[in-house]
Amino acid sequence: MVSCQKREVQIEDLRNHGLEAVMTLKRVLSCGAKVTPDPKRAGFYEVESRSTVYYIYAPRLNGKVTLLATWPRENELMHSGAAA
């Protein structure tokens, strides 16, 4: 079991990805996910969970995050047979 910090994260879901995506992103952020800054856009990041990549906007690291997009991780596409 992975221990997570109790960090308050507010997530705004502009494109209605659904409660499950928002809750998973919140959990992943609280547990120290791999976060990669977008080299072309300040304040934009890719956050990876086991199966999903979340594209977020967080201009200040103050706990407020805007969820912009999600997509399956590349390794999940290969396992599902969806990759060509």
Backbone as XML, in Angstrom:
<?xml version="1.0"?>
<chain id="A" units="angstrom">
  <residue number="1" name="MET">
    <atom name="N" x="0.841" y="-1.184" z="0.000"/>
    <atom name="CA" x="0.000" y="0.000" z="0.000"/>
    <atom name="C" x="0.882" y="1.241" z="0.000"/>
  </residue>
  <residue number="2" name="VAL">
    <atom name="N" x="0.527" y="2.214" z="-0.827"/>
    <atom name="CA" x="1.278" y="3.453" z="-0.936"/>
    <atom name="C" x="0.700" y="4.462" z="0.037"/>
  </residue>
  <residue number="3" name="SER">
    <atom name="N" x="1.581" y="5.079" z="0.822"/>
    <atom name="CA" x="1.087" y="6.103" z="1.739"/>
    <atom name="C" x="1.061" y="7.444" z="1.015"/>
  </residue>
  <residue number="4" name="CYS">
    <atom name="N" x="0.028" y="8.201" z="1.256"/>
    <atom name="CA" x="-0.164" y="9.476" z="0.575"/>
    <atom name="C" x="-0.228" y="10.599" z="1.594"/>
  </residue>
  <residue number="5" name="GLN">
    <atom name="N" x="0.211" y="11.763" z="1.168"/>
    <atom name="CA" x="0.126" y="12.936" z="2.018"/>
    <atom name="C" x="-1.271" y="13.521" z="1.926"/>
  </residue>
  <residue number="6" name="LYS">
    <atom name="N" x="-1.722" y="14.087" z="3.021"/>
    <atom name="CA" x="-3.023" y="14.763" z="3.008"/>
    <atom name="C" x="-2.804" y="16.187" z="2.530"/>
  </residue>
  <residue number="7" name="ARG">
    <atom name="N" x="-2.812" y="16.354" z="1.228"/>
    <atom name="CA" x="-2.615" y="17.646" z="0.607"/>
    <atom name="C" x="-3.929" y="18.055" z="-0.042"/>
  </residue>
  <residue number="8" name="GLU">
    <atom name="N" x="-4.414" y="19.222" z="0.280"/>
    <atom name="CA" x="-5.684" y="19.675" z="-0.293"/>
    <atom name="C" x="-5.453" y="20.157" z="-1.722"/>
  </residue>
  <residue number="9" name="VAL">
    <atom name="N" x="-6.097" y="19.499" z="-2.674"/>
    <atom name="CA" x="-5.986" y="19.853" z="-4.079"/>
    <atom name="C" x="-7.384" y="20.164" z="-4.596"/>
  </residue>
  <residue number="10" name="GLN">
    <atom name="N" x="-7.541" y="21.328" z="-5.193"/>
    <atom name="CA" x="-8.810" y="21.700" z="-5.823"/>
    <atom name="C" x="-8.644" y="21.517" z="-7.323"/>
  </residue>
  <residue number="11" name="ILE">
    <atom name="N" x="-9.520" y="20.709" z="-7.912"/>
    <atom name="CA" x="-9.423" y="20.434" z="-9.343"/>
    <atom name="C" x="-10.661" y="20.968" z="-10.043"/>
  </residue>
  <residue number="12" name="GLU">
    <atom name="N" x="-10.418" y="21.813" z="-11.033"/>
    <atom name="CA" x="-11.491" y="22.328" z="-11.874"/>
    <atom name="C" x="-11.487" y="21.507" z="-13.160"/>
  </residue>
  <residue number="13" name="ASP">
    <atom name="N" x="-12.623" y="20.933" z="-13.505"/>
    <atom name="CA" x="-12.752" y="20.060" z="-14.671"/>
    <atom name="C" x="-13.545" y="20.796" z="-15.738"/>
  </residue>
  <residue number="14" name="LEU">
    <atom name="N" x="-12.857" y="21.530" z="-16.607"/>
    <atom name="CA" x="-13.522" y="22.368" z="-17.607"/>
    <atom name="C" x="-14.238" y="21.578" z="-18.686"/>
  </residue>
  <residue number="15" name="ARG">
    <atom name="N" x="-13.772" y="20.367" z="-18.955"/>
    <atom name="CA" x="-14.333" y="19.608" z="-20.078"/>
    <atom name="C" x="-15.140" y="18.396" z="-19.640"/>
  </residue>
  <residue number="16" name="ASN">
    <atom name="N" x="-15.557" y="18.391" z="-18.389"/>
    <atom name="CA" x="-16.428" y="17.338" z="-17.862"/>
    <atom name="C" x="-15.878" y="15.927" z="-18.096"/>
  </residue>
  <residue number="17" name="HIS">
    <atom name="N" x="-14.675" y="15.682" z="-17.596"/>
    <atom name="CA" x="-14.075" y="14.351" z="-17.698"/>
    <atom name="C" x="-14.728" y="13.357" z="-16.755"/>
  </residue>
  <residue number="18" name="GLY">
    <atom name="N" x="-15.454" y="13.852" z="-15.799"/>
    <atom name="CA" x="-16.184" y="12.986" z="-14.884"/>
    <atom name="C" x="-15.537" y="12.891" z="-13.519"/>
  </residue>
  <residue number="19" name="LEU">
    <atom name="N" x="-16.348" y="12.494" z="-12.559"/>
    <atom name="CA" x="-15.916" y="12.417" z="-11.168"/>
    <atom name="C" x="-14.775" y="11.417" z="-10.979"/>
  </residue>
  <residue number="20" name="GLU">
    <atom name="N" x="-14.827" y="10.289" z="-11.663"/>
    <atom name="CA" x="-13.775" y="9.275" z="-11.513"/>
    <atom name="C" x="-12.413" y="9.827" z="-11.931"/>
  </residue>
  <residue number="21" name="ALA">
    <atom name="N" x="-12.352" y="10.538" z="-13.053"/>
    <atom name="CA" x="-11.089" y="11.122" z="-13.513"/>
    <atom name="C" x="-10.577" y="12.158" z="-12.529"/>
  </residue>
  <residue number="22" name="VAL">
    <atom name="N" x="-11.468" y="12.984" z="-12.019"/>
    <atom name="CA" x="-11.079" y="14.026" z="-11.065"/>
    <atom name="C" x="-10.566" y="13.405" z="-9.765"/>
  </residue>
  <residue number="23" name="MET">
    <atom name="N" x="-11.266" y="12.418" z="-9.259"/>
    <atom name="CA" x="-10.857" y="11.780" z="-7.998"/>
    <atom name="C" x="-9.531" y="11.017" z="-8.162"/>
  </residue>
  <residue number="24" name="THR">
    <atom name="N" x="-9.361" y="10.366" z="-9.303"/>
    <atom name="CA" x="-8.106" y="9.654" z="-9.554"/>
    <atom name="C" x="-6.946" y="10.641" z="-9.658"/>
  </residue>
  <residue number="25" name="LEU">
    <atom name="N" x="-7.146" y="11.744" z="-10.364"/>
    <atom name="CA" x="-6.106" y="12.764" z="-10.463"/>
    <atom name="C" x="-5.766" y="13.322" z="-9.088"/>
  </residue>
  <residue number="26" name="LYS">
    <atom name="N" x="-6.763" y="13.575" z="-8.288"/>
    <atom name="CA" x="-6.530" y="14.094" z="-6.934"/>
    <atom name="C" x="-5.695" y="13.101" z="-6.118"/>
  </residue>
  <residue number="27" name="ARG">
    <atom name="N" x="-6.038" y="11.818" z="-6.198"/>
    <atom name="CA" x="-5.296" y="10.789" z="-5.468"/>
    <atom name="C" x="-3.861" y="10.687" z="-5.985"/>
  </residue>
  <residue number="28" name="VAL">
    <atom name="N" x="-3.702" y="10.697" z="-7.293"/>
    <atom name="CA" x="-2.378" y="10.574" z="-7.892"/>
    <atom name="C" x="-1.496" y="11.763" z="-7.504"/>
  </residue>
  <residue number="29" name="LEU">
    <atom name="N" x="-2.043" y="12.957" z="-7.521"/>
    <atom name="CA" x="-1.279" y="14.140" z="-7.125"/>
    <atom name="C" x="-0.892" y="14.081" z="-5.652"/>
  </residue>
  <residue number="30" name="SER">
    <atom name="N" x="-1.770" y="13.571" z="-4.821"/>
    <atom name="CA" x="-1.493" y="13.465" z="-3.386"/>
    <atom name="C" x="-0.429" y="12.428" z="-3.073"/>
  </residue>
  <residue number="31" name="CYS">
    <atom name="N" x="-0.283" y="11.443" z="-3.961"/>
    <atom name="CA" x="0.647" y="10.343" z="-3.718"/>
    <atom name="C" x="1.997" y="10.536" z="-4.404"/>
  </residue>
  <residue number="32" name="GLY">
    <atom name="N" x="2.251" y="11.706" z="-4.931"/>
    <atom name="CA" x="3.556" y="11.960" z="-5.531"/>
    <atom name="C" x="3.714" y="11.380" z="-6.921"/>
  </residue>
  <residue number="33" name="ALA">
    <atom name="N" x="2.824" y="11.711" z="-7.807"/>
    <atom name="CA" x="2.842" y="11.205" z="-9.175"/>
    <atom name="C" x="4.019" y="11.770" z="-9.960"/>
  </residue>
  <residue number="34" name="LYS">
    <atom name="N" x="4.308" y="11.129" z="-11.081"/>
    <atom name="CA" x="5.299" y="11.660" z="-12.009"/>
    <atom name="C" x="4.657" y="12.837" z="-12.727"/>
  </residue>
  <residue number="35" name="VAL">
    <atom name="N" x="5.257" y="14.009" z="-12.567"/>
    <atom name="CA" x="4.734" y="15.237" z="-13.162"/>
    <atom name="C" x="5.809" y="15.796" z="-14.084"/>
  </residue>
  <residue number="36" name="THR">
    <atom name="N" x="5.450" y="15.978" z="-15.359"/>
    <atom name="CA" x="6.396" y="16.478" z="-16.351"/>
    <atom name="C" x="5.927" y="17.832" z="-16.866"/>
  </residue>
  <residue number="37" name="PRO">
    <atom name="N" x="6.750" y="18.875" z="-16.707"/>
    <atom name="CA" x="6.357" y="20.184" z="-17.222"/>
    <atom name="C" x="6.319" y="20.187" z="-18.744"/>
  </residue>
  <residue number="38" name="ASP">
    <atom name="N" x="5.374" y="20.918" z="-19.319"/>
    <atom name="CA" x="5.307" y="21.108" z="-20.762"/>
    <atom name="C" x="6.399" y="22.120" z="-21.123"/>
  </residue>
  <residue number="39" name="PRO">
    <atom name="N" x="7.372" y="21.732" z="-21.944"/>
    <atom name="CA" x="8.479" y="22.637" z="-22.241"/>
    <atom name="C" x="8.074" y="23.875" z="-23.039"/>
  </residue>
  <residue number="40" name="LYS">
    <atom name="N" x="6.900" y="23.839" z="-23.658"/>
    <atom name="CA" x="6.462" y="24.960" z="-24.489"/>
    <atom name="C" x="5.484" y="25.894" z="-23.789"/>
  </residue>
  <residue number="41" name="ARG">
    <atom name="N" x="4.933" y="25.466" z="-22.645"/>
    <atom name="CA" x="3.901" y="26.261" z="-21.979"/>
    <atom name="C" x="4.139" y="26.293" z="-20.474"/>
  </residue>
  <residue number="42" name="ALA">
    <atom name="N" x="4.390" y="27.476" z="-19.972"/>
    <atom name="CA" x="4.604" y="27.628" z="-18.534"/>
    <atom name="C" x="3.315" y="27.317" z="-17.783"/>
  </residue>
  <residue number="43" name="GLY">
    <atom name="N" x="3.422" y="26.568" z="-16.711"/>
    <atom name="CA" x="2.271" y="26.247" z="-15.869"/>
    <atom name="C" x="1.465" y="25.049" z="-16.326"/>
  </residue>
  <residue number="44" name="PHE">
    <atom name="N" x="1.845" y="24.417" z="-17.432"/>
    <atom name="CA" x="1.150" y="23.246" z="-17.943"/>
    <atom name="C" x="1.999" y="22.002" z="-17.677"/>
  </residue>
  <residue number="45" name="TYR">
    <atom name="N" x="1.327" y="20.888" z="-17.306"/>
    <atom name="CA" x="2.032" y="19.676" z="-16.915"/>
    <atom name="C" x="1.293" y="18.441" z="-17.391"/>
  </residue>
  <residue number="46" name="GLU">
    <atom name="N" x="2.047" y="17.351" z="-17.579"/>
    <atom name="CA" x="1.478" y="16.022" z="-17.771"/>
    <atom name="C" x="1.681" y="15.262" z="-16.471"/>
  </residue>
  <residue number="47" name="VAL">
    <atom name="N" x="0.620" y="14.650" z="-15.981"/>
    <atom name="CA" x="0.656" y="13.871" z="-14.747"/>
    <atom name="C" x="0.304" y="12.433" z="-15.119"/>
  </residue>
  <residue number="48" name="GLU">
    <atom name="N" x="1.149" y="11.484" z="-14.722"/>
    <atom name="CA" x="0.933" y="10.086" z="-15.100"/>
    <atom name="C" x="0.431" y="9.255" z="-13.931"/>
  </residue>
  <residue number="49" name="SER">
    <atom name="N" x="-0.631" y="8.498" z="-14.204"/>
    <atom name="CA" x="-1.065" y="7.452" z="-13.284"/>
    <atom name="C" x="-0.660" y="6.125" z="-13.928"/>
  </residue>
  <residue number="50" name="ARG">
    <atom name="N" x="-1.075" y="5.028" z="-13.367"/>
    <atom name="CA" x="-0.721" y="3.723" z="-13.953"/>
    <atom name="C" x="-1.276" y="3.558" z="-15.359"/>
  </residue>
  <residue number="51" name="SER">
    <atom name="N" x="-2.456" y="4.084" z="-15.619"/>
    <atom name="CA" x="-3.105" y="3.835" z="-16.904"/>
    <atom name="C" x="-3.433" y="5.089" z="-17.707"/>
  </residue>
  <residue number="52" name="THR">
    <atom name="N" x="-3.314" y="6.268" z="-17.105"/>
    <atom name="CA" x="-3.793" y="7.490" z="-17.750"/>
    <atom name="C" x="-2.786" y="8.618" z="-17.602"/>
  </residue>
  <residue number="53" name="VAL">
    <atom name="N" x="-2.739" y="9.479" z="-18.625"/>
    <atom name="CA" x="-1.988" y="10.724" z="-18.550"/>
    <atom name="C" x="-3.002" y="11.853" z="-18.456"/>
  </residue>
  <residue number="54" name="TYR">
    <atom name="N" x="-2.784" y="12.757" z="-17.514"/>
    <atom name="CA" x="-3.647" y="13.922" z="-17.319"/>
    <atom name="C" x="-2.859" y="15.163" z="-17.726"/>
  </residue>
  <residue number="55" name="TYR">
    <atom name="N" x="-3.469" y="16.025" z="-18.528"/>
    <atom name="CA" x="-2.836" y="17.286" z="-18.906"/>
    <atom name="C" x="-3.509" y="18.372" z="-18.079"/>
  </residue>
  <residue number="56" name="ILE">
    <atom name="N" x="-2.709" y="19.070" z="-17.285"/>
    <atom name="CA" x="-3.269" y="20.032" z="-16.341"/>
    <atom name="C" x="-2.617" y="21.399" z="-16.491"/>
  </residue>
  <residue number="57" name="TYR">
    <atom name="N" x="-3.298" y="22.387" z="-15.963"/>
    <atom name="CA" x="-2.762" y="23.735" z="-15.851"/>
    <atom name="C" x="-2.723" y="24.076" z="-14.374"/>
  </residue>
  <residue number="58" name="ALA">
    <atom name="N" x="-1.536" y="24.417" z="-13.890"/>
    <atom name="CA" x="-1.345" y="24.792" z="-12.494"/>
    <atom name="C" x="-0.298" y="25.904" z="-12.461"/>
  </residue>
  <residue number="59" name="PRO">
    <atom name="N" x="-0.719" y="27.153" z="-12.690"/>
    <atom name="CA" x="0.246" y="28.244" z="-12.806"/>
    <atom name="C" x="1.030" y="28.506" z="-11.523"/>
  </residue>
  <residue number="60" name="ARG">
    <atom name="N" x="0.413" y="28.224" z="-10.405"/>
    <atom name="CA" x="1.075" y="28.355" z="-9.102"/>
    <atom name="C" x="0.875" y="27.038" z="-8.368"/>
  </residue>
  <residue number="61" name="LEU">
    <atom name="N" x="1.874" y="26.627" z="-7.689"/>
    <atom name="CA" x="1.770" y="25.351" z="-6.974"/>
    <atom name="C" x="1.094" y="25.584" z="-5.630"/>
  </residue>
  <residue number="62" name="ASN">
    <atom name="N" x="-0.170" y="26.029" z="-5.695"/>
    <atom name="CA" x="-0.919" y="26.363" z="-4.483"/>
    <atom name="C" x="-2.092" y="25.424" z="-4.238"/>
  </residue>
  <residue number="63" name="GLY">
    <atom name="N" x="-2.154" y="24.323" z="-4.986"/>
    <atom name="CA" x="-3.222" y="23.360" z="-4.783"/>
    <atom name="C" x="-4.411" y="23.524" z="-5.704"/>
  </residue>
  <residue number="64" name="LYS">
    <atom name="N" x="-4.372" y="24.531" z="-6.597"/>
    <atom name="CA" x="-5.462" y="24.720" z="-7.563"/>
    <atom name="C" x="-4.979" y="24.241" z="-8.927"/>
  </residue>
  <residue number="65" name="VAL">
    <atom name="N" x="-5.741" y="23.299" z="-9.500"/>
    <atom name="CA" x="-5.366" y="22.638" z="-10.746"/>
    <atom name="C" x="-6.560" y="22.660" z="-11.691"/>
  </residue>
  <residue number="66" name="THR">
    <atom name="N" x="-6.297" y="22.900" z="-12.968"/>
    <atom name="CA" x="-7.334" y="22.801" z="-13.989"/>
    <atom name="C" x="-7.031" y="21.589" z="-14.856"/>
  </residue>
  <residue number="67" name="LEU">
    <atom name="N" x="-7.966" y="20.639" z="-14.890"/>
    <atom name="CA" x="-7.824" y="19.442" z="-15.714"/>
    <atom name="C" x="-8.287" y="19.791" z="-17.124"/>
  </residue>
  <residue number="68" name="LEU">
    <atom name="N" x="-7.383" y="19.628" z="-18.102"/>
    <atom name="CA" x="-7.688" y="20.003" z="-19.479"/>
    <atom name="C" x="-7.931" y="18.809" z="-20.397"/>
  </residue>
  <residue number="69" name="ALA">
    <atom name="N" x="-7.197" y="17.714" z="-20.191"/>
    <atom name="CA" x="-7.326" y="16.557" z="-21.083"/>
    <atom name="C" x="-6.813" y="15.301" z="-20.386"/>
  </residue>
  <residue number="70" name="THR">
    <atom name="N" x="-7.263" y="14.161" z="-20.873"/>
    <atom name="CA" x="-6.751" y="12.857" z="-20.428"/>
    <atom name="C" x="-6.594" y="11.965" z="-21.646"/>
  </residue>
  <residue number="71" name="TRP">
    <atom name="N" x="-5.653" y="11.007" z="-21.549"/>
    <atom name="CA" x="-5.501" y="9.991" z="-22.579"/>
    <atom name="C" x="-4.827" y="8.781" z="-21.956"/>
  </residue>
  <residue number="72" name="PRO">
    <atom name="N" x="-5.004" y="7.605" z="-22.567"/>
    <atom name="CA" x="-4.373" y="6.395" z="-22.030"/>
    <atom name="C" x="-2.859" y="6.490" z="-22.164"/>
  </residue>
  <residue number="73" name="ARG">
    <atom name="N" x="-2.154" y="5.961" z="-21.161"/>
    <atom name="CA" x="-0.691" y="5.897" z="-21.256"/>
    <atom name="C" x="-0.306" y="4.988" z="-22.401"/>
  </residue>
  <residue number="74" name="GLU">
    <atom name="N" x="0.845" y="5.231" z="-22.989"/>
    <atom name="CA" x="1.307" y="4.460" z="-24.129"/>
    <atom name="C" x="1.387" y="2.969" z="-23.840"/>
  </residue>
  <residue number="75" name="ASN">
    <atom name="N" x="1.900" y="2.600" z="-22.664"/>
    <atom name="CA" x="2.007" y="1.177" z="-22.344"/>
    <atom name="C" x="0.631" y="0.531" z="-22.207"/>
  </residue>
  <residue number="76" name="GLU">
    <atom name="N" x="-0.379" y="1.297" z="-21.819"/>
    <atom name="CA" x="-1.741" y="0.759" z="-21.741"/>
    <atom name="C" x="-2.297" y="0.503" z="-23.139"/>
  </residue>
  <residue number="77" name="LEU">
    <atom name="N" x="-1.953" y="1.365" z="-24.095"/>
    <atom name="CA" x="-2.395" y="1.152" z="-25.476"/>
    <atom name="C" x="-1.806" y="-0.131" z="-26.033"/>
  </residue>
  <residue number="78" name="MET">
    <atom name="N" x="-0.523" y="-0.391" z="-25.737"/>
    <atom name="CA" x="0.115" y="-1.608" z="-26.232"/>
    <atom name="C" x="-0.505" y="-2.856" z="-25.628"/>
  </residue>
  <residue number="79" name="HIS">
    <atom name="N" x="-0.829" y="-2.808" z="-24.328"/>
    <atom name="CA" x="-1.443" y="-3.957" z="-23.659"/>
    <atom name="C" x="-2.853" y="-4.227" z="-24.165"/>
  </residue>
  <residue number="80" name="SER">
    <atom name="N" x="-3.553" y="-3.163" z="-24.563"/>
    <atom name="CA" x="-4.930" y="-3.362" z="-25.014"/>
    <atom name="C" x="-5.005" y="-3.746" z="-26.487"/>
  </residue>
  <residue number="81" name="GLY">
    <atom name="N" x="-3.857" y="-3.669" z="-27.185"/>
    <atom name="CA" x="-3.857" y="-4.025" z="-28.598"/>
    <atom name="C" x="-4.289" y="-2.899" z="-29.489"/>
  </residue>
  <residue number="82" name="ALA">
    <atom name="N" x="-4.438" y="-1.689" z="-28.950"/>
    <atom name="CA" x="-4.892" y="-0.551" z="-29.735"/>
    <atom name="C" x="-3.768" y="0.107" z="-30.510"/>
  </residue>
  <residue number="83" name="ALA">
    <atom name="N" x="-2.520" y="-0.160" z="-30.158"/>
    <atom name="CA" x="-1.393" y="0.452" z="-30.873"/>
    <atom name="C" x="-1.155" y="-0.308" z="-32.172"/>
  </residue>
  <residue number="84" name="ALA">
    <atom name="N" x="-0.798" y="0.430" z="-33.198"/>
    <atom name="CA" x="-0.565" y="-0.205" z="-34.511"/>
    <atom name="C" x="0.875" y="-0.606" z="-34.665"/>
  </residue>
</chain>
